[in-house]
């Protein structure tokens, strides 16, 4: 809430020994001063009434001017708070004569969000950009008002929005993702002085999440997926190859796997930074991983796997869309295999990450070691700073043992497809062929 007070500004005296009368405007921690254009001495000023006292010969006339100016500023502030968002710059413009006023640009929720999303794209944070964009689109569609302001996004609106999302069948975690994005945008708008902190609507909005169901499949199911006959160069064949390559690389995400290049391999080790966290990974390449990588050697994309067409802008919006479509297609093909194998679990590229960790756990490895193998922190972060990392050979040995729980099956079978580069790879980069 903006507060006003008429004061005698005694910080600096004028040449004649008087001080200027000011309207002090306080908006949270921001304090600004608006001059009245009148000066007086301390003797002629009444601190209690914030007006000139009887010692000034023109007290009545000047006090009327002070009161009028105070009222004009107060009225302008109320108008700004009602129509747009208050800022001192907008206030100064509002108090200008009509012919000198500049058009007021109202910063809406959508226009501000678009600026944030554009900044994300500039720094290659396309994942965040797409998450924010989805949340913004969802809220704008619900409100049916592309010009909604931050002030209008209050508790009542958000509560009804959450009810609508739940009614549409969205899970609690999906609703939570939308609300976290909207909350982050609101916080950024507060810091940018676009909306008052007093209007913050999330004090009474709880953003709940729920623990997701375990997604790991058993080693037996993993073997059945591998053993299932696949037509050479079929979509199912390539999807399975990517699935098992992720398994041999300690559950690497599909996105990180898609960006791997030949130069990531050196002296039998794969080194890369995870796109999501920038954490550095070093993985000893098992013979099973090398055999799968060898299937795609020689493709003209410049990557280990032929996911992106030549010239793709890495981490750009288009690259993100291509990756999402590949994951979608891969999941569909994997589930066709799973259904044929009479596996009830829903199979996705993320299942393999859970499966790798669960397999390591079943083999008796400690949670701390599994967490390090996956690049996660385990337990108390402060305590972890005093602990040495596990030696590389211990992590390598664990991965070898995890792969060995499936490797007998792999050793007996020749991997069933060799990648053949065809024109349609470039024409249809989102398809697995």
N, C-alpha and C positions, 0 to 999 in steps of 0.2 A: 504494500500500500504506500502510495506517494504522500509524504507529509510536507506541509508548508509552514514557514514561520518568518515573520518580518523581524529583521535584526539590524543593529548598528554594527557595521563591519569595522572593528577597531584594530584589525591586523596591520593596517597601514594608513597613516594619516595623510591628508592632502597638504598642500603647501600652506593653506590658510589655517591649518590645525583642526579642520573638521573631518568627519568620517562619512563614507557613503552609506546610505540606507539600502539594504538588500532584501530580497525574498530568498530565503534559504530553502532549497528543494532537496529532500532526502528520499531516495529510492533504494531501500535496503542499505547497502554500505556505500552507495554512490551519493555524494553530496555535491550539488551545484548551486551557484549563486546567480540570481537574476537582478540586475541593477534597476532601481526605481528612477535614477537620474537626479536624486536629491541628496544633499549632504547636510550634516548638522554636527554640533558639538556634543560631547558626552553630557554636558550640563543641561542641554535642551531635549534630551532623550529619556523616555520613560520605559524602562525594561519590562515593567509589569504589563502595561497596556500595549507595548510595542508600537507606540505612537509618540509624536512630539508632545512635550509638556507645555505648560502655560508660560514658560520662560521664552519660548519662541514667539516673535511678534505675529507670524502668519500660521500659527499652529492649526487653526480650524480649517483653513483652505488646504494646506499641505496634507493634513491628516485625511481629508476627503480624497485627495489624489492617491495617497498610499492605500487606502481601503479599496478604492476602485481598481487599482492595479492588482492588488491581492486577489480580488474577486475575479478579474479577467484571467489571471493565471490559473486559479482554481478551476474555473469553468473550462478552460482549454485542456487541462489535465483530465478532467472527467470525460470530456468529449473524446480524447485520444484513447482512454481506457475502454470507452464504450464501443468505438468504431474500429480501432486497430490495436496496437500495443504502444504503451507509453515509452518514450525515450526523450532525453533532453534535446536532442537534435530536432525531433518532430515537434516538440513543444516550442522551440525557437521559431520554427517555420510557421506554426499555427498562430503565433503572436505577431507575425509580420503583417503589414498592410496587405489587403486583398491582392493588389496588383503585383506585389513582390513574392507572394506565396508560390512555392514549388509544388508540383503534383506529388501527392503522397503515395509511395509504393508500399502496398500492404504485403507483408511477408506471410504467406500462407504456410500451412503445415506441409503441403505438397511441394511448394517451391523451395522451401528450406531443405526438405528431404532430398530433393533432386540435386541440390548443391553438394550435400554430404555424399550421396551416391556417386556423383561425378568425381569427387575427390578420391573415393575408394578406388574407382576404376583407374585413375591416374597413377596410383601407387600400386597397381596390380592386385588389389584386394577384391577381386571380382566375386569371391564367395560371399563376403560381407555385403557387397553391392547388391547381389541378387536376393539375399535374405531380406535386406532392408526394403528392396523394391517390392517384393512379394507382400510384406507386411503393410507397406504404405498403400498398395493397390487394394488390398483386402479391406482396409479401414475406409478408404475413399469410396469404394463401391458400396460399403454398408451405409455410410452417411449419405451417399448420393449427392455429394457436395465437394467438387474439386477445389473449392476456394475456402474450405473450412480452416479456421485459424487455431493456433494453439490454445487460445483462451476458451474456445468452444469445445475443446477436448477435455471434458470434465469427468468426474467420477461416474455420473449417471450414464453418460454416453459409453464409457469404457465397460461398465458393468453389463449394459445391454448388448454391447458388441461381443463380449465374452459368452453371454448366454446364446447369442445367435450362432457363434462358431461351434459351440457345444451341440446345439440343436442340429447343425448340419453334419454332425458326426465326426468332427475333428477330435483327435485324441488330446489328452491333457498336455502332453509334451509339445505338440504342434501349436496349441493355443499359447503355451508358455513362450515359445519361440517368437510368435507374433508380438506378444506383449513386451518382451525384453527389447525387441527392436524399436518399438514405439516409445518405450521408456527411455532408451538411449538417445533417441532423437529429441525427446522433450528435454532431457538433461543438457544436451548440446545447445538447444535453443535458449535455455536459461543462462548458460555461460556466455552466449553470444548477445545477451541482453534483449532478446526478441520477445520473451515472455517473462512475467514476474514470477519469482520463486514462490510467492504467496498462492499462486494458482496451481501449483504442482498437484496433480490428481492421483499420484501413485502411492500416497501415504496409506490409503485405505484399500488399495488394490493389491491383493496377494497373488503372486505369480507362482503357481504350484507346478511341480513336475512329479512324475512317478517313475519308479524303477522299471526299466524295460525288461521284457522277458529274455531269458538267456537264449542266444542265437546259435550256440555251438551245435555242430552235428558230431556224431560218433565217428571213430576211425573206421568202423565197419561200413557206415554210410558213405564215408569219403572214398573208400575202396570201391564200393558199388558204383559210385558216380564215375570213377576213373575206368573201371572195367566195362562199363556199358558201351556196346559197339557204337561207333560214330562214323558217319560217312566222311571220307577224306575231303578236306576243304569246306566242310559244311559249317554253318553258323555254330552248331552245337560243339563241333570239334574245336574251333578256335576259342569259344567261351570256356570250355573245359581246360584248355591249355592255360589261359589267363588265370583261371581259378586256381590251378595247381601251382603256377609260377608264384602267385601271391603266397601260397602256403609255404613254399620253400624259402621265401624271402621274409619269413617271420611275420606274415600277415600284412605285408605292405598294402597300402590303399590303392585302389584302381587308379586314382588321379596321379599319385606319385609314380606308379608303375608306367603310366602312359608317357610321362616326361623323361624317363630314363634314356640315356644316350650311350653309345659305345664308350665314350670317354669317362663314363661313370665306373667303368670296370678297369681295375689295375691289379696285376699280380694275383689274380684269383679272388679279389674282393670287390664287392660293389659298395660304393660310397655315394651317398646322396643326402640332401636336406629335405625333410618333410615339408611340403607346401603349407600345411596348416600351422605348424609350430616353428618351422625353420630349424628344428633340432637335427643334428648331424647323425646319420646312421652309417655304420660300417658292418657289412654282412659278408661272411665267407660264402662263396658260391659253391653250393653242393652240386654234384654231377647231375642230379635231376634238374636243377635250375639251368645249368649250362645246356642241357639237351633241349629244353624248351626254348631258350633264347636262340639256340642255333637254328631252330625251325624258321625263324623270322629274319635271319641274317641275310643281308643283301637287299632288303627292301629300301626303296629310294626316299623314304621320308626323313632320314637322319636320326630316327629314334630306334630303340631296340624293338619296339612294337609299332605296327602300322596303324596307329590310332589317329594321329593328326596329319592332314594333308600338308604338302610342302608349302612353306611360307606362312604357316599359322602364327598369329601373334600370341606368344605364350602368356598365359594367365589373363588373356583378354576375355571379353564377354563371349565372343564366338567360340574360343577354346573351351570355356566353361560349358557352353551349350553342347558342344560336340562330346565332351567327356560325359555329361549327364545322359546323353542319348545312348552312348556306348554302354554305360552302366545299366540303363534301362533294358537295352536289347540283350546284354549279357545275362542279366537276371532272368529275363523271360526264357532264354535258351536253357539256362541251368535248371529252371523249374520244370521244363519239359523233360529233361534227363531225370530229375528227381522223381517226377511222377511215373516215368517208365520204370524206375528202380523201386517203386512203391515206398518212397520216402515221404513222410507226411510233412516234415518241416518245410517252411518256406525258405528257399535258398536265395541268397544274395551275395554280391561280392564282399559284403561286410561280414558275412557269416564265417568266412575263412579266417579272419583276424581273431574272432572269438574261438574258433576251433583250434587254432594254433596255441592260444593261451591255455585253453582247457586241456588240450592234450599234454602240454608241458606240466600242468598241475597234476594230471593223473599219473604222469611218470615220476612224480615225487619231487619236482623242483619247487623251491621256495617262492613265495609270492614276490619277494624283493627281486629275485633273479629274473622271474618272468616279466616283472614290470620294467626292469632295465632292458631286457631283450626287446620289449615293445616300445621303449622310449618314454615310459611313464615314470612318474615319481611314486614311491610307495611310502605310506605312513606319514610321519611328521616331517614337513619340509625342512624345518630348522635342524632336526636331528640328521637328516640326510646330508646336510652340508659338511658334517663331521665324518661321514663315512666315505671310504674309497669306493670307486666304481669296481664292479667285478672285472676281472681281467678278460680281455677279448677272447682268449682261447676257451674260457669257461662258457661264455655265451655261444661261441661256435659249437662247442661240444653239445650243449643243450639243443641247439637247432638241429644238429646231426641226429640226435636221438629222437627228436620229434618227427623228423622226416623218415627216419628208419622204421617208425611204426607203420609207414605206408610203403616204403621203398621196396620191400620184397615184391609187392604187387607190380610196381613200376619196372623193376628189373626184368621181370618175366615177359613184359610186353614192350614192343616197340611203340613209341609214341605215334598215334594213328594218323597224323596229318602233317604235311609240309606246306608252309605258306607259299602260295604262288601269287606273285604280284600281277594284278590284272588292271585293266583300264578303269573298271568300276570302283576300284579302291579310291581313286581320286574323285570320281563322279559322285560316289555315295560314301563319303568318309565316315558316316555314322553307322554303317553296317559292318558287321563282322564277317569278313569273307576271306 
